[in-house]
Every structure is written in C-alpha cells, then in structure tokens.
Amino acid sequence: MLLQIPTEQIPIQKIDIDKSVRLFIKREDFIHPEISGNKYWKLFFNINNYLESQPENPLIITFGGAYSNHISAVSALGKLSEIQTLGIIRGEELENKWSDNPTLVFAKRNGMNLKFVTREEYRHKEKLTEFLQQEFPDALIIPEGGTNENAVEGIKMMLNNDTKDFDYLCTAVGTGGTIAGISSFCEENQKVIGFSVVSDDSLQDWISELTSKRNFHLTDAAFGGYGKINDDNVRFINDFKTKYDIPLEPIYTGKMMQKVFEMIDENYFPDGSKILCFHTGGLQGIEGANLLLEKQNRDLIR
C-alpha cells in the first residue's frame, strides 16, 4: 500500500502571545495517528519508490534507539503496508527488557522484528548496513531517523501556499533531514532556523551535504543533551498545553518551542516578524518519557 497525500489541509494554528511578533505552529502531528509528523513525509518517497519497484521479498530495515519515533513510525508503516519490518535497536542490554518499553512494545505489536546490537556495533552503521544488504538483497534499508535524499524530497510536502507568507520557518533538528528539506524548498526570502536537540559538531556539514541552500541557521536547543529532560522542559510543555491546548513531546518539539519563546523574549526576531514552527509529531514518546520521570520521582508530562 502506497502512502497517500492527505486530502485535507494540515492546519496552521496561531499562538497568541503579547509580543511584537506573530507566532504560528503547523500541526504536522495531525497527518496520521501512528506515522506522525515529519516521519510520514520522510518515509513517503522511500516507501513509495520501493513498492513501485515491486521487490520479490519486500522487507524494510531501519535503525533507532529505544524510544525512537522513527522505529515506531516504520513499524506502523509496515503493518499498514503489510510488509515485514526489522528494527536494529541500539543497546544489547534492552534485549531482555524490551517489554518495559512502550515504543518497542508498540513496534512488536505491529509485527516488527527487533535486533539488539551493542553501542559499538551501532556506531558503525555503515558496515552493519553492508552486511544487512548482502543478507537481504531485496530489502529497503532506511538510515536512522529516516534521513536520506528521498526523505529530503518528501519534506517539501510540508511546504505549500499557506507557508509562503512567513519570514521564519522553525523546526527541531535531530538527523538533519527535515531542515534540509525545508531549506531546499522554501521561498527565497524565508529564513530557516533549526533547533538542534543533539550536540553534534558535524551536523552543520551534514545538512550542507543534503541541501545546496545556505538559508538555514542552527541554534542549540539540547538543554543538557539529546534525550535529557529537565524540570523546566516539563513545566514549559505542561504550561504550553494548558494555555494553547497543543501537546508537545520533550525530545524535539517541546525543546524547540521553549527555545523559540526564549528567543522572542530576547528580541531575536525583528518587530512584525511572522514565525512558523513545524510540529513534527512524535507524541508517542511522552509515555516513555513519563516512565523515566516517574522512576526519578519527578513531575510528569500531562
């Protein structure tokens, strides 16, 4: 089953703030209940091109951590398309504990097979990919986070006539595919800001390989490191939901929006600027985050 372009327009909601700029959020989290946000568009051309090639033994293989939105989305896609999926999961210690992890439980229920590898093996994914391609010659192997040229091409679907009238386009950045796609296909006058949730000095160069445009800027939104959640993050996410009735997750969108508000308070954006933030989904990660927060006797994400 091919992924389809939704017939209904993805809504853009205004965030009412008492400031000299105008802030909006595009609700890509609405696109699909399980293949959420930018993951849908990153997978769009990957899976459609693959299925159109009519592989004899279809199989999708991909990589991710224990709470990966990408693993969750690919498993859902496999079930929807009736294609076998294999997830290469970082951390062999999880092999006997996967049933305590809501993301991995969801993936297994969708029929995904899980292979747990050491963190050392995972660091050498290129070598691992070569072995997998030899073992499964008909398989589609998608990189961690779904980022490749097909993914960048798919992200252009997040841009349309409704997004042209904004001065700034903002997105969270993990593996770089989403910001590369926005940078490649946005209007010439638009500035793109990527809110990096990882501490990776090579990210700028990698994004520059994925897009020929130089209209993007990266700003640090890691708040202590990838996957780290501090109490301020939790408070911001809960306050944001109470005030605007929009849920955010703590790894990507929550950190992006928190940093956007800080930048607005610091007068980073010129008066009258019109800012659009992309809600890239990933709300499935809240359950796993809350399990960790509960173990630490900390406030939960509501």
C-alpha positions in Angstrom: 0.0 0.0 0.0 1.4 3.3 -1.1 1.4 6.3 1.2 -1.1 9.0 0.1 -1.0 12.8 0.1 -3.8 13.8 2.6 -6.8 15.4 1.0 -7.3 17.7 4.0 -5.0 20.7 4.6 -2.8 20.4 7.6 -3.9 23.3 9.9 -1.8 26.2 11.0 -2.7 27.5 14.4 -1.9 30.9 15.8 -0.1 31.1 19.2 -1.4 34.2 20.9 1.5 35.9 22.6 1.7 39.5 23.8 4.7 40.4 21.8 5.7 42.4 18.7 6.0 39.2 16.5 3.3 36.8 15.3 3.8 33.1 16.1 2.1 30.1 14.4 2.5 26.3 14.5 1.8 23.9 11.6 0.2 20.7 13.1 2.0 18.0 11.1 1.2 15.8 14.1 -2.3 15.6 12.7 -1.2 13.9 9.4 -1.5 10.3 10.7 -2.2 8.8 14.2 0.8 6.5 14.1 3.1 7.6 11.3 3.4 11.0 12.8 4.6 14.4 11.5 7.8 14.7 9.6 8.2 10.9 9.8 5.3 10.5 7.3 7.0 12.7 4.8 10.5 11.3 5.3 9.1 7.8 4.5 6.8 9.0 1.7 9.2 8.6 -1.3 11.3 5.9 0.4 8.4 3.5 0.7 6.5 4.5 -2.5 9.6 4.3 -4.7 10.4 0.9 -3.1 7.0 -0.6 -3.6 6.8 0.7 -7.2 10.0 -1.3 -7.9 8.0 -4.5 -6.9 10.6 -6.2 -4.8 10.3 -10.0 -4.7 10.8 -10.3 -1.0 9.8 -6.9 0.5 11.4 -6.0 3.8 12.1 -2.7 5.5 15.1 -2.4 7.8 16.0 0.6 9.8 17.8 1.8 12.9 16.9 3.6 16.1 17.2 3.9 19.9 14.9 2.5 22.5 12.3 5.3 22.3 12.8 6.2 18.6 9.8 7.9 16.9 11.3 6.6 13.6 11.2 3.0 14.8 7.6 3.5 15.9 6.6 5.0 12.6 8.3 2.4 10.4 6.7 -0.4 12.4 3.3 1.2 11.8 4.0 1.7 8.2 5.0 -2.0 7.9 1.7 -3.1 9.4 -0.3 -0.6 7.2 1.6 -1.8 4.0 1.7 -5.5 5.0 5.4 -5.5 4.7 7.8 -7.2 7.2 10.0 -4.8 9.1 13.2 -5.2 11.1 14.4 -2.7 13.6 18.1 -2.6 14.6 18.0 -1.2 18.1 20.9 0.5 19.9 21.8 -1.3 23.2 22.1 -5.0 23.6 21.1 -4.6 27.3 17.5 -3.9 26.1 17.0 -7.4 24.6 15.6 -8.8 27.9 13.9 -5.6 28.9 12.0 -4.5 25.7 8.6 -5.4 27.2 9.1 -2.5 29.7 9.5 0.0 26.8 6.2 1.3 25.3 7.9 2.2 22.0 9.4 -1.2 21.5 6.1 -2.9 22.6 4.2 -0.9 20.0 6.8 -1.9 17.3 6.5 -5.6 18.2 2.7 -5.4 18.2 2.9 -4.0 14.7 4.9 -7.1 13.7 8.4 -5.6 13.7 11.3 -7.9 14.4 13.9 -6.4 16.7 17.6 -7.0 16.6 19.6 -5.5 19.5 23.2 -4.6 18.9 25.9 -3.2 21.1 26.5 0.6 21.1 29.9 -0.1 19.4 28.3 -2.0 16.6 25.6 0.7 16.2 28.3 3.4 15.8 29.4 1.6 12.7 26.1 1.5 11.0 27.6 1.8 7.5 29.4 -1.5 8.0 26.2 -3.0 9.5 24.2 -1.8 6.6 26.5 -3.5 4.1 26.1 -6.8 5.9 22.3 -6.4 6.0 22.1 -5.6 2.3 24.1 -8.7 1.5 21.9 -10.9 3.7 18.6 -9.3 2.5 19.3 -8.1 -1.1 15.6 -7.2 -1.7 15.3 -5.1 1.5 14.8 -1.3 1.7 17.3 -0.1 4.3 16.4 3.3 5.7 19.0 5.2 7.8 18.5 6.2 11.4 15.9 9.0 11.6 14.9 8.3 8.1 17.2 10.9 6.7 18.4 10.4 3.1 17.8 12.1 -0.3 14.3 10.6 -0.6 13.4 12.0 2.9 14.6 15.5 2.0 12.4 15.3 -1.1 9.4 14.2 0.9 9.8 17.2 3.4 8.8 19.5 0.6 5.2 18.3 1.1 5.3 20.2 4.4 5.5 23.4 2.5 2.6 24.9 0.5 0.8 28.2 -0.3 -0.1 28.5 3.4 3.6 28.5 4.4 4.8 31.1 1.9 3.8 34.1 3.9 6.2 33.6 6.8 9.5 35.3 7.5 10.9 32.5 9.6 10.5 28.7 9.4 11.4 26.8 12.5 12.0 23.0 13.0 13.6 20.8 15.6 16.7 19.0 14.3 17.9 15.5 15.0 19.4 13.8 12.0 19.0 16.9 9.7 16.6 15.6 7.0 13.7 17.9 7.9 15.7 21.1 8.0 17.4 20.2 4.8 14.1 19.7 3.1 12.6 22.9 4.4 15.8 24.8 3.4 15.7 23.3 -0.1 12.1 24.0 -1.0 11.1 27.2 1.0 10.8 30.6 -0.6 14.0 32.6 -1.4 13.1 35.3 1.2 12.5 32.9 4.0 14.9 32.2 6.8 15.1 28.7 8.3 16.1 28.1 11.9 16.9 24.6 13.1 16.7 23.9 16.8 19.3 21.2 17.4 18.4 18.7 20.1 21.7 16.9 19.7 25.2 18.1 20.5 26.9 17.2 17.2 29.6 19.4 15.7 29.3 17.6 12.3 25.6 18.4 11.9 26.1 21.6 10.1 28.3 20.0 7.5 25.9 17.0 7.1 22.9 19.3 6.4 25.0 21.2 3.9 25.5 18.0 2.0 21.8 17.4 1.9 20.8 20.9 0.7 22.6 23.3 -1.7 20.9 26.3 0.0 22.6 28.3 2.8 19.5 29.9 4.2 19.5 28.0 7.4 20.9 28.6 10.9 21.3 26.1 13.7 20.8 27.1 17.3 21.4 24.9 20.3 18.2 23.5 21.9 19.7 20.4 23.5 19.0 21.6 27.1 21.7 19.3 28.5 21.9 16.7 25.7 19.8 14.5 23.4 17.1 12.8 25.3 17.8 14.7 28.5 14.7 16.2 30.1 15.0 18.8 32.8 12.2 20.2 35.1 12.0 23.4 33.1 11.3 21.4 30.0 8.4 19.6 31.7 7.0 22.8 33.1 7.1 24.5 29.7 5.4 21.6 28.0 2.6 21.4 30.6 2.1 25.2 30.6 2.0 25.3 26.8 -0.6 22.6 26.7 -2.8 24.3 29.3 -2.6 27.6 27.6 -2.8 26.6 23.9 -4.3 23.1 24.0 -1.4 21.8 21.9 0.6 18.8 23.2 4.4 18.8 22.8 6.9 16.0 23.4 10.1 16.5 25.4 12.8 15.4 22.9 12.0 17.6 19.8 9.0 19.9 19.7 9.0 20.8 23.4 12.6 21.9 23.3 12.1 23.8 20.0 9.1 25.8 21.3 10.8 26.5 24.6 13.8 27.9 22.8 11.6 29.9 20.4 9.9 31.6 23.3 13.3 32.4 24.8 14.4 33.9 21.5 11.3 36.0 21.3 11.8 37.3 24.9 15.4 38.2 23.9 14.1 40.2 20.8 15.9 37.9 18.4 13.2 38.4 15.8 12.6 41.8 14.3 9.3 43.6 15.2 6.4 42.4 13.0 8.1 39.1 12.1 5.8 36.2 11.2 7.2 32.9 12.6 6.0 29.4 11.7 7.1 26.4 13.8 6.5 22.9 12.5 5.0 20.4 14.9 6.9 17.3 13.8 4.8 14.8 15.9 6.5 12.2 18.0 3.9 12.3 20.7 4.2 8.6 21.2 7.4 9.4 23.1 5.6 11.0 26.0 4.7 7.7 27.6 8.3 6.5 27.7 9.5 9.9 29.0 6.9 9.7 31.8 8.1 6.2 32.8 11.6 7.6 33.2 10.4 10.7 35.1 8.2 8.6 37.4 11.2 6.5 38.3 13.0 9.7 39.3 10.0 10.9 41.3 9.7 14.0 39.1 6.7 15.8 37.7 5.1 14.1 34.7 4.2 15.5 31.3 0.4 15.9 31.2 
